[in-house]
Amino acid sequence: MTEEEEGEWMARVPAEERRLQFVEAAARVIAQDGLASATTRRIASEAEAPLAALHYCFRNKDELLEEVYNFLSRDYAKALEPVTDPGMGLRHMVGAHARRIWSRMLENPHEQVTTFELLLRRFRVEAEDQPQALLMNRSMYDGWVSSTLELFRGAAEAAGEPVPANLEDITRLFISGIDGISMQHLADPDDERSVRLVELMAKSLAGALDYD
């Protein structure tokens, strides 16, 4: 890409859109080639954008990776289809949310692969970098838990239902179940089996809500 083309690209693409393009490109590269191969040059190439634009949007690779963590956790729910009949209560929401997450996983399996790569990163860095990597992992799970817990609590309150005493534990098991089914499906794809497991997980968790 020439300097003139770089300037045109920077001028026509809004700043937030540029950042999102690099984040999405980074997620694809990590899934395809592994975290170690996700250089800024490779990510810029995947985004079909000038390298200079990437360095304009992000100070370094670590800052870009932090945004990928956020994209796959804190901001993940924003990319999901709206839940139909959201006022039907918590049990309905658990099933509906599981199904829409699974639909997203099937459409964008690289996002789940990238998530696993990022969560395993702390085992692949030097000892002095492990605390920061662990902190990023906690941040990712905190994003999932807080957004899902808010969704579930809101569904209960909107339907005039009491909030279960064990809702946070149910939420964490929900996330663990999605991760586990995703891992099995990515390793040995079976659409029918995976859908059955997603439905069974949702029904099991809905039945385990503790209102005492």
N, C-alpha and C positions, 0 to 999 in steps of 0.2 A: 504494500500500500504506500503510495507516494505521500509526501507531506501535504500536498493539496487535498488528496482524498481523505487523509486523516483529519484535516481541518474541517472538511465538509461533513464528515461523520460526527465529529464533536459538535458541530453547529446544529445539525438536524435532529440529533437524539437528545431528548431531555435528560437532565442529570440523574433523576431517580430511575428512569428507564435504563440508562447506561449501567447503573449499579446492579439492577436486577438482572440484566443480561449477563453480566460477569458472574454473578452469584449462581445463576442457573447453569451457565457454561461450566463453572467450577464443579458443580454437583455432577454433571455428566462426565467430566474428565476423571474425577475421583472414582466414579463407578466403573468407568471403562478401563482405566490404566492404573488405578491405585493412588493412594495419597502421595507417595514418594515421587510419582511421575507428574503430579499436578503442579507444574511450574507456571509462573505467571505468563510466560511466553506461550505455553501450550494452551492455557485457559483463554488468552486473548485470541489465539488462532481459532479455538472452538467457538468463540463468540463472534468471529468474523469482524474483529475490531482491532484498531491499532494498540500496540502494547503501551504506548504513551498514554492512551485514554484510560487503561486499567490503572496505571500508576497515578493518574490524576484523581481517580475515584477512590483508590485505596492506597494508604501509605506503604503497605507491605503485604506479603502473603498472609501473615498471621491475622491482620485486620480483615482481609477477604475471607479467610476461613471462619473467623468469628461470625461474620455475616451469613455464611453458609449454615452454621449452627443455628442461628436465629431463624433463617428461612425454613429450616426443616423442623423447627420446634415451635418457637413463639408465634411465628407467622403462618404455620402450616394450615390451621383451620380456615384461614382466609381463602385458600385455594379450593376448598371443598364445596360441593354442591349444597345448596340450602336444604335443611331438613324439612320434609313435608309434615304438616300438622304438628308443629313444635309445641302446641299447647296440650298434647295428649298425655303428658306426664313423664315421669322419670323412666319407667320400664320401656315405654315406647322410644324414648330418646336413646337409651343404651343400645337398642337394636338398630335404630336408624343411623346413629353415629358410626357404629361398627360397619354397617353396610357401605356407607359413603366413604369411609376410610379405605375399605377394601377395594372399592371401585377405583379410587385414586391410585392405590398400590398397583393394580393391574394395568392402569394406563401409564404409570410412570415408575416402573420397577427400579429404575436407576436411583430414585430418591431413597428407597429403602437400603439399597446396596451402599450408597454414600453414607447414610446414617450409621450403618454398621462399621464402615471404615473409620468414620470419625470417632465413634465410641471406643474403638480398639486402639486409637492413636496413642493413648498413654502407655501402652505396652511397647511402643516402637520408638519412643523418644528417649533422650538421655535422662539419667536419674534426676538431674537438676530441673528438667522441664516437665517431669511427671506431675508435680502439684498443680501446675497451670493447666495441664491436659485434663486432670481429674476435675478441676474447677469447671472447665468447659463442659465436661460430661454432666456434671450436676446441674449446670445451667440449662442444658438441653432437656434433661428430664424435668426440671422445674417448670420449663415452658410447657411441656406436654401436660404435666399434672395440673398446673394452675389453670390452663385454658380448658381442659376437659372437666375439671372439677367445677369451674364456673358454669360451663354448659349444662352439666348434670344438675347442679343446684338450682340453676335458673329454670330448668324444665320442671322440677318438683314444685318450686314456688309459684310458677305461672299456673300450674294445675291445682293449686291450693293443697298440695300434699305436704306432709312433714318431711324434713330433710333427714335421711337415714343417719344414724350415729356412725356407721362405718363407711360413709361415702368416700372418704379419701382412700381407704384401703381398697374399696371396689374400683376406684379410678385407677389406682396403681396396678391392680390385677388386670384391668381392662387393657392398659397399655402394654403390660407384659404379654398378655395373650395375643395381641395384634403382632407384637415383635416375634413371638414364637411361631405363629402360623405363617408369617411372612418369610421367616428363615426357612421353614420346611418347604414352603411353596417355591422359593427361589432355588433351593437345592434339588427339589424333585417336584416339578410343577404338576398339579392335578387340580383343575378348576373346580370340578364337582366336589371333591373331597375338601378342598379349602373353604368353599362356600358353606358346606355342612359344619365345618369346625367353627367358622365365624358365627354362624347362627347358634350353635350349641354354646359357644362361649358367652354370647350376649344373653341367652336364656338362663344360663347357669348363674351369671352375675346378677341378673335381675331378680332371680329367686333367692339370692344370698343377701339382699338388702336388709339391714337390721333396723327395725323401727322401735325396738324396746328402749 
